[in-house]
């Protein structure tokens, strides 16, 4: 997560095996990540590095 934030690499956000959102991390705090103006609680989602757009 830190790597994607620091190097401005887009991430995919997944929940229950389904994609939920995609974009750059705007804010990265202990328990949550902000992408596209929305907060995602780390314990409820999976975050994957995305080198290219979907």
Residue, then its C-alpha position, 0 to 999 in steps of 0.5 A: x500500500x505504501x509503495x502504491x501511494x508513494x509511487x502513484x501507482x493505481x490500485x484496484x479495490x476488491x470485496x468478495x472477489x469482485x472489483x469495487x473501485x480503481x484509482x490512485x490513493x489520495x490518503x493512506x491512514x492506519x485503518x483506511x484508504x481514500x480513493x476517488x473521494x471514498x474511504x475504504x476500511x482496510x479490514x473489509x477490502x482487498x487492495x491490488x496494484x494495477x499497472x494498467x487501467x482496466 
